[in-house]
Amino acid sequence: MSFELGVYSFGNTPRTADGSRGPTAQAVRDVLEAIKLADEVGLDYFGVGEHHMHAMPLSSPTSVINAAAASTNRIKLSTAVSVLSTDDPIRVFQQLSTAAALAPGRIETVAGRGSSTITFPLFDHDEHDYDMLYASKLELLMAVNAGERVSFDGPHRKRALRDATVFPRPEEPLKIWLGTGGSPESVYRAVELGLPMFLGILGGTPEHWAQYGHAYRAAWAQAGRPAEQADIAVAVHGFVADTGEQARAAFLAHEHRMMAEAMAELGRPAPQRADRAAACGPGGMVFAGSPDEIADRILHLRSLLGHTRQILQMDVGGMPQRDFLHAIELLGTKVLPQIRTEPAAH
């Protein structure tokens, strides 16, 4: 499988001239503009995340994917992630199958538990059921994806399904990834279910994350699964600008504001900006730099982890849309060609 490069977004509510937040509706329009450009410059993938915050308002990724499916030509589109614990897996499947009718072979989903419990009170779930809801709903999503008729009796449902039918259906089953922030339990759950693994990474080192790749593939082989199906994708923070200095200065300022505001909403402290600056170096996992720097670092991580896809979240903290679009253009025209033509050198 050739290496795939792309972008993901949770939405980025713009800032007005006085620094206050603009309309969240504009964030939705901006991400659709970004997806169209990513398609035009040859990127392989665009992931639409799910958050329920003022600063990151893409709360319905399947809706955005349907809009993007009708307005793009070749790029793969996916949730990144769908917070499955507090969503309905049948509706997620139906909505993505609708998108797949518009963009055959280009629709995927990453099923995750979410980075916080903020959706549990919002959708009237008990956060003590966190893992049960995720495991049961993921099992149902896989069952619905596997065939037209489904029987299912899981703990999250009041009534069992008996030979139920779910429509519409894609011509081919959707590719479902298991999304994880790196817990060992999630690694082995992905192997047990036979799912590719999607790592959401905010910190650490390339060597640290390589261990997860080795553990996943070792368990995959031990389970007797075909080696070529052991796909690993990586989602990281990052940004591309004409020079490394420009990229790091712009990204760190906006990322710090995003993290400070988001963590405040969750009642958590934000990471120190100095720590994030250190993570921008070759030994870290924030991919902010010039096109050459980003290409070298992606190829280095690939040599350690062996992943088949890497995506960057670049539109953070009110990042101006023009800067985000320029970064997408550089990622497609300057970074991607290096990754495609020089993998053996790294």
C-alpha positions as CSV (number, residue, x, y, z in Angstrom):
1,M,0.0,0.0,0.0
2,S,1.3,3.4,-0.9
3,F,1.8,5.9,1.9
4,E,-1.1,8.4,2.3
5,L,-0.9,12.0,3.6
6,G,-3.7,14.2,4.7
7,V,-5.3,16.7,7.0
8,Y,-7.9,16.5,9.8
9,S,-10.0,19.2,11.5
10,F,-12.4,19.7,14.3
11,G,-13.4,23.1,12.9
12,N,-11.7,26.3,13.7
13,T,-14.0,29.2,14.8
14,P,-12.5,32.3,13.3
15,R,-11.4,35.4,15.2
16,T,-12.7,38.9,14.6
17,A,-10.4,42.0,14.4
18,D,-10.7,42.6,18.2
19,G,-9.7,38.9,19.0
20,S,-13.2,37.7,19.9
21,R,-14.7,34.6,18.3
22,G,-16.6,34.9,15.1
23,P,-19.6,32.7,14.0
24,T,-19.3,28.9,14.4
25,A,-21.2,28.6,11.1
26,Q,-18.1,30.1,9.4
27,A,-16.0,27.3,10.8
28,V,-18.1,24.8,8.9
29,R,-17.8,26.7,5.7
30,D,-14.1,27.0,6.1
31,V,-13.5,23.3,6.6
32,L,-15.5,22.5,3.4
33,E,-13.3,25.0,1.5
34,A,-10.2,23.3,3.0
35,I,-11.4,19.9,1.9
36,K,-11.9,21.0,-1.7
37,L,-8.4,22.5,-1.8
38,A,-6.9,19.3,-0.3
39,D,-8.6,17.4,-3.1
40,E,-7.3,19.7,-5.7
41,V,-3.6,19.6,-4.5
42,G,-3.6,15.8,-4.5
43,L,-3.7,15.0,-0.8
44,D,-5.0,11.5,-0.1
45,Y,-7.3,12.0,2.9
46,F,-9.3,14.5,5.0
47,G,-10.6,13.5,8.4
48,V,-13.5,15.3,10.0
49,G,-13.3,15.2,13.8
50,E,-16.0,15.5,16.4
51,H,-15.9,18.1,19.2
52,H,-18.7,20.0,20.9
53,M,-16.8,23.2,21.8
54,H,-17.2,26.8,20.8
55,A,-13.6,26.9,19.5
56,M,-13.9,23.5,17.6
57,P,-17.6,23.2,16.6
58,L,-17.6,20.3,14.1
59,S,-20.1,18.3,16.2
60,S,-21.6,16.3,13.3
61,P,-18.7,14.9,11.2
62,T,-21.0,12.7,9.1
63,S,-22.9,15.8,7.9
64,V,-19.7,17.5,6.8
65,I,-18.6,14.4,5.0
66,N,-21.8,14.2,3.1
67,A,-21.4,17.8,1.9
68,A,-17.8,17.1,1.0
69,A,-18.6,13.9,-0.8
70,A,-20.7,15.8,-3.2
71,S,-18.1,18.5,-3.9
72,T,-14.8,16.5,-4.3
73,N,-13.5,14.1,-6.8
74,R,-10.8,11.8,-5.5
75,I,-9.9,12.4,-1.8
76,K,-10.8,9.9,0.9
77,L,-13.1,11.3,3.5
78,S,-13.5,10.0,7.0
79,T,-14.7,10.8,10.5
80,A,-11.7,11.3,12.7
81,V,-13.2,10.3,15.1
82,S,-16.8,9.5,15.5
83,V,-17.4,9.5,19.3
84,L,-19.2,6.2,19.1
85,S,-19.9,5.9,22.9
86,T,-22.5,8.6,22.7
87,D,-23.7,8.2,19.1
88,D,-26.0,5.7,17.4
89,P,-23.9,3.2,15.4
90,I,-26.8,2.5,13.0
91,R,-27.3,6.2,12.2
92,V,-23.5,6.6,11.8
93,F,-23.5,3.8,9.3
94,Q,-26.5,5.1,7.4
95,Q,-25.1,8.6,7.2
96,L,-21.7,7.4,5.9
97,S,-23.4,5.0,3.5
98,T,-25.2,7.9,2.1
99,A,-21.9,9.7,1.6
100,A,-20.5,6.5,0.0
101,A,-23.3,6.6,-2.6
102,L,-22.0,10.0,-3.6
103,A,-18.3,9.1,-3.4
104,P,-18.0,5.4,-3.9
105,G,-14.8,3.9,-2.4
106,R,-13.8,7.1,-0.7
107,I,-15.7,7.0,2.7
108,E,-14.3,5.6,5.9
109,T,-14.8,6.0,9.6
110,V,-12.6,6.1,12.7
111,A,-14.6,4.8,15.7
112,G,-13.3,6.2,19.0
113,R,-14.4,6.8,22.6
114,G,-13.6,10.5,22.5
115,S,-10.9,12.5,24.3
116,S,-13.3,13.6,27.1
117,T,-16.6,12.7,28.7
118,I,-18.2,16.0,27.6
119,T,-20.7,14.3,25.3
120,F,-22.2,12.0,28.1
121,P,-24.4,14.6,29.8
122,L,-25.1,16.3,26.5
123,F,-26.7,13.2,25.1
124,D,-28.0,11.8,28.4
125,H,-25.6,8.9,28.9
126,D,-23.9,7.8,32.1
127,E,-20.2,8.2,31.9
128,H,-19.8,5.2,34.2
129,D,-20.9,3.2,31.1
130,Y,-18.0,4.7,29.1
131,D,-16.3,1.4,28.0
132,M,-19.5,-0.7,27.8
133,L,-21.1,1.7,25.5
134,Y,-18.1,1.9,23.2
135,A,-17.5,-1.8,23.0
136,S,-21.2,-2.7,22.4
137,K,-21.8,0.1,19.8
138,L,-18.6,-0.8,18.0
139,E,-19.7,-4.4,17.8
140,L,-23.0,-3.3,16.3
141,L,-21.4,-0.9,13.8
142,M,-19.2,-3.8,12.6
143,A,-22.2,-6.1,12.3
144,V,-24.3,-3.6,10.3
145,N,-21.3,-3.0,8.1
146,A,-20.7,-6.7,7.4
147,G,-24.1,-7.6,5.9
148,E,-27.5,-6.4,5.0
149,R,-29.3,-8.3,7.7
150,V,-28.2,-8.1,11.3
151,S,-29.2,-9.7,14.6
152,F,-27.6,-8.2,17.7
153,D,-28.2,-8.3,21.4
154,G,-25.7,-6.0,23.1
155,P,-25.8,-4.4,26.5
156,H,-26.4,-0.8,25.2
157,R,-29.7,-1.7,23.7
158,K,-33.1,-2.2,25.5
159,R,-34.3,-4.6,22.8
160,A,-32.4,-7.0,20.6
161,L,-32.3,-6.7,16.8
162,R,-33.6,-9.8,15.0
163,D,-32.8,-10.1,11.3
164,A,-33.1,-6.3,10.9
165,T,-32.2,-4.5,7.6
166,V,-30.3,-1.3,7.4
167,F,-30.2,0.9,4.3
168,P,-28.7,2.5,2.2
169,R,-25.7,0.3,1.7
170,P,-22.3,1.1,0.1
171,E,-21.2,-1.0,-2.8
172,E,-18.4,-2.2,-0.6
173,P,-18.2,-2.3,3.2
174,L,-16.9,0.8,4.8
175,K,-13.4,0.7,6.2
176,I,-13.6,1.0,10.0
177,W,-10.6,2.0,12.0
178,L,-10.3,1.8,15.7
179,G,-9.3,5.2,17.1
180,T,-7.1,5.3,20.2
181,G,-5.0,7.7,22.1
182,G,-2.5,4.9,22.7
183,S,-3.8,2.8,25.5
184,P,-2.5,-0.8,25.4
185,E,-6.0,-2.1,25.8
186,S,-7.1,-0.4,22.6
187,V,-4.1,-1.8,20.7
188,Y,-5.2,-5.4,21.6
189,R,-8.9,-4.6,21.1
190,A,-8.0,-3.6,17.5
191,V,-6.2,-6.9,17.0
192,E,-9.0,-8.9,18.6
193,L,-11.6,-7.3,16.3
194,G,-9.3,-7.4,13.2
195,L,-9.4,-3.6,12.7
196,P,-6.8,-1.2,11.5
197,M,-5.5,1.1,14.3
198,F,-5.7,4.9,14.2
199,L,-3.4,6.6,16.7
200,G,-4.2,10.1,17.9
201,I,-1.0,11.6,19.2
202,L,-0.4,14.8,21.1
203,G,3.0,14.1,22.7
204,G,5.8,11.6,23.3
205,T,8.6,10.6,20.9
206,P,8.8,8.7,17.6
207,E,10.5,5.9,19.5
208,H,7.8,5.7,22.0
209,W,5.1,5.4,19.4
210,A,7.1,2.8,17.5
211,Q,6.5,0.5,20.4
212,Y,2.8,0.6,19.8
213,G,3.3,-0.3,16.2
214,H,5.5,-3.3,17.1
215,A,3.0,-4.5,19.7
216,Y,0.1,-4.2,17.3
217,R,1.8,-6.1,14.5
218,A,3.2,-8.8,16.9
219,A,-0.3,-9.4,18.3
220,W,-1.7,-9.3,14.8
221,A,0.7,-12.0,13.6
222,Q,0.1,-14.1,16.7
223,A,-3.7,-14.0,15.9
224,G,-2.9,-15.4,12.5
225,R,-4.2,-12.4,10.6
226,P,-2.8,-11.4,7.1
227,A,0.2,-9.1,7.6
228,E,-0.9,-6.7,4.8
229,Q,-4.1,-5.8,6.6
230,A,-2.3,-4.5,9.7
231,D,-2.7,-0.9,8.8
232,I,-1.7,1.9,11.2
233,A,-2.6,5.6,10.7
234,V,-1.2,8.5,12.8
235,A,-2.9,11.8,13.6
236,V,-0.7,14.6,14.9
237,H,-0.7,18.3,15.4
238,G,1.4,20.2,12.9
239,F,1.7,23.0,10.4
240,V,3.6,23.8,7.2
241,A,4.9,27.2,6.2
242,D,7.5,28.5,3.7
243,T,10.1,28.4,6.5
244,G,10.4,26.3,9.6
245,E,10.6,29.5,11.8
246,Q,7.4,30.8,10.3
247,A,5.6,27.5,10.8
248,R,6.7,27.1,14.4
249,A,6.0,30.6,15.5
250,A,2.5,30.7,13.9
251,F,1.4,27.2,15.0
252,L,2.7,27.4,18.6
253,A,0.8,30.7,19.2
254,H,-2.5,29.4,17.9
255,E,-2.1,25.9,19.4
256,H,-1.5,27.4,22.9
257,R,-4.6,29.5,22.6
258,M,-6.7,26.5,21.5
259,M,-5.4,24.2,24.2
260,A,-5.8,26.9,26.9
261,E,-9.4,27.5,25.9
262,A,-10.3,23.9,25.3
263,M,-8.8,22.7,28.6
264,A,-10.5,25.5,30.4
265,E,-13.9,24.2,29.1
266,L,-13.0,20.8,30.4
267,G,-11.6,22.0,33.7
268,R,-8.0,20.9,33.0
269,P,-4.7,22.8,32.9
270,A,-3.2,23.5,29.4
271,P,0.3,22.2,28.5
272,Q,3.1,24.7,28.8
273,R,4.0,26.5,25.6
274,A,7.7,25.7,26.1
275,D,6.9,22.0,26.3
276,R,5.1,22.2,23.0
277,A,7.9,24.1,21.4
278,A,10.3,21.3,22.4
279,A,7.9,18.8,20.8
280,C,8.4,20.6,17.4
281,G,11.9,19.3,17.3
282,P,13.0,16.0,15.6
283,G,12.6,14.1,18.8
284,G,9.0,15.2,19.3
285,M,5.6,14.6,17.8
286,V,4.5,18.1,16.7
287,F,5.1,18.3,13.0
288,A,5.5,22.1,12.5
289,G,8.2,23.2,10.0
290,S,9.1,23.8,6.4
291,P,8.1,21.4,3.7
292,D,11.5,19.7,3.7
293,E,11.6,19.4,7.4
294,I,8.1,17.9,7.6
295,A,8.9,15.4,4.8
296,D,12.0,14.3,6.6
297,R,10.3,13.9,9.9
298,I,7.3,11.9,8.4
299,L,9.7,9.6,6.6
300,H,11.7,9.1,9.8
301,L,8.6,8.2,11.8
302,R,7.5,5.9,9.0
303,S,10.9,4.1,9.2
304,L,10.2,3.4,12.9
305,L,6.5,2.9,13.1
306,G,5.7,1.6,9.6
307,H,2.4,3.4,9.4
308,T,0.6,3.7,6.1
309,R,-1.1,7.1,6.7
310,Q,-0.3,10.3,8.5
311,I,-2.6,13.3,8.9
312,L,-2.1,16.7,10.5
313,Q,-4.4,19.0,12.4
314,M,-3.3,22.5,11.4
315,D,-6.3,24.8,11.8
316,V,-6.2,25.5,15.6
317,G,-6.9,28.4,17.9
318,G,-8.4,30.8,15.3
319,M,-5.6,30.2,12.8
320,P,-6.4,32.5,9.8
321,Q,-8.1,30.6,7.0
322,R,-5.6,31.9,4.4
323,D,-2.7,30.5,6.4
324,F,-4.5,27.1,6.8
325,L,-5.1,26.9,3.1
326,H,-1.5,27.8,2.2
327,A,-0.4,25.0,4.6
328,I,-2.6,22.5,2.8
329,E,-1.2,23.7,-0.6
330,L,2.4,23.2,0.7
331,L,1.5,19.8,2.1
332,G,0.1,18.6,-1.2
333,T,2.6,20.2,-3.6
334,K,5.9,20.2,-1.6
335,V,5.7,17.5,1.1
336,L,3.7,14.8,-0.6
337,P,6.0,14.5,-3.7
338,Q,9.0,13.9,-1.4
339,I,7.3,11.2,0.6
340,R,6.2,9.5,-2.6
341,T,9.5,9.5,-4.4
342,E,12.1,8.9,-1.6
343,P,10.8,6.4,0.9
344,A,13.7,4.0,0.5
345,A,16.2,6.7,1.5
346,H,14.8,6.8,5.0
